[in-house]
């Protein structure tokens, strides 16, 4: 019998030889994992089997229905084991009756406590029993597992956990194209665990420490296992209580089995949709890890969530329905422990894997931006690490680890660290699905050290929270129209307004056919023509019809011309503007006159106490994202006016939310932070290479023709 976990794992893996034919290699786990769980439980319960069966008969005779708590204690020899089996069957008896092995195996599973039965329901193991019987493989599989001794005296909980983890990893990696749905590469998990737990090593190595860990999208439980292993390696006396939830039935069954196999009676794995059915409401956890699905829509969940005024305590805008990744982060934050030193509550930390979308998708005011803002302005975003591409089994896109905490260290307060690990990969000798690269131990250690030291260098940068925020304002430019009476314009107008035939003729007689570059003067002249019309000639109609006629007239007889005069929207008297109120908290440039500031707001002096306002051209409307650390006026004067001198700030955007100075947004652009300009090579080098290639081509052609 093998002595270490790797040899034992290999021995169990060899049973897969019996499944060839009815099963393809990626499907072996449908049989192997449940059978490993069954055999382990069978060995664990061996010593108390007779006592459990006897006590069960007594409880049935007394018509007691809630037997699980009682029998769990009998199975544990007086201590609650967390599960039991009250069937008189075991693997020895299953092996001794080949003719009835299928029926007996089903009865044996039905004899387990409810928590174990639920696991096997999610495994859908009855289907596999039927399939194995049809292919005459069931007895051979049961007999082979009966030969494997997994008794706790020979294989302790830690070793058994390592065996099960190794089997899970092998099956998931062999699945290739589907592995990423429920399995995160082990080195990514190790990095996440390092980033999450290393800063708290002084806490976690305390004697008798109790800590809680949660993964709301736990898959097969790899992150929970790796976190438990890290803590156990650093503190053998630590007690780790794990919580997990997943919506994939088979993944849930594997993760729940893993915890039971390791003897974690206080830990819980639940089945359900995390976004709409939180299985741990009100619970608070010390650490949280997750790898939620990338780019998956939440249309069905939205139908339910839209009925509530908030999501896990967050009352802002939610992300677009085509990507709910950030909802998982909000969910995790809602389970943070509040900081309260008096009650020895130290707060929480979480690490989550995202693709690039949550970094920058959505402009100011969008759901994604508002969630980023909510996280950053509460000073919870600690670090983001960019991982290499082609790291995951089912996608080659770039991924990022976010580290979020409500108890950032003092030297991290108000700051965010970005680490670029995109070039720290090692190529794999053999691809696994889309996974062609991995992080070796040296890379893991380097990133962990950079994070711990909060280094500022080529691959690590530290910024203030406000560096990622901006104000979005609208910049307008005037509409410039040229007026000209043309035959085509006349036909279009009369098709729409035939009743103005005589009036239109009067306009043509007065203004002629020449182009007029100032619509304002042309319109004044047109209006005067209409005033001077004889009584028997119809002019503009009254009310809405007249307004429509005037609009049609301008649309037909004007053309946008950048060289034309700006169109005046209105003349009005204006009270002196309170510029400090318009730009609260902003420092206005000392060398800018009040007239220039008025013009920056679209108001131009037109005589004493009078101003004109131009009509904006919709086609030239633009938006500017102004860094939070910069003043709006200074930015526009420096970055906009030198290129478009007639531009002005739309005052309506200044009247919007966020203190009256435009919408505030947040985005994190890794490429901009770590971009390194590479100058083009000298032309003579390129020419020399081209000449060399041409020479090679000619030499090859010469060999063919000679």
Secondary structure, 3 states (H helix, E strand, C coil): CCCCHHHHHHHHHHHHHHHECCECHHHCHHHHHHHHHHHHHHHHCHHHHHHHHHHHHHHHHCCCCCCHHHHHHHHCCCCCCCCCECCCCCHHHHHCCHHHHHHHHHHHHHCECHHHHHHHHHHCHHHHHHHHHHCCCHHHHHHHHHCCCCCCCCCCHHHHHHHHHHHHHHHHHHHHHHHHHCCCCHHHHHHHHHHHHHHHHHHHCCCCCEEEEEECCCCCCHHHHHHHHHHHHHCCCCEEEEEEEECCHHHHHHHHHHHHHCCCCCCEEEECCCCCCCCCCCCCECEEEECCCCCCCCHHHHHHHCCCCCECCECCCCCCCCCCHHHHHHHHHHCECCEEHHHCEECCEEEEEEECHHHHCCCCCCHHHHHHHHHHHCCCEEEEEECCCCCCCCCCCCEEEEEEECCCCHHHCCEEEEEECCCCCEEEEEEECCEEEECCHHHHHHHHHHHHHCCCCCCEEEEEHHHHEEEEEEEECECEEEECCCHHHHHHHHHHCHHHHHHHHHHHHHHCCCCECCHHHHHHHHHHHHHCCCCCCCCCCCHHHHHHHHHHHHHHHEEECCCCCECEEEEEECCCCCHHHHCCCCCCCCCCCHHHHHHHCCCEECCCCEEEEECECHHHCEEEEEECCCCHHHHHHHHCCCCCCCCEECHHHHCCHHHHCCEEEECCCHHHHHCCCCCCCCHHHHHHHHHHHHHHHHHHHHHHHC
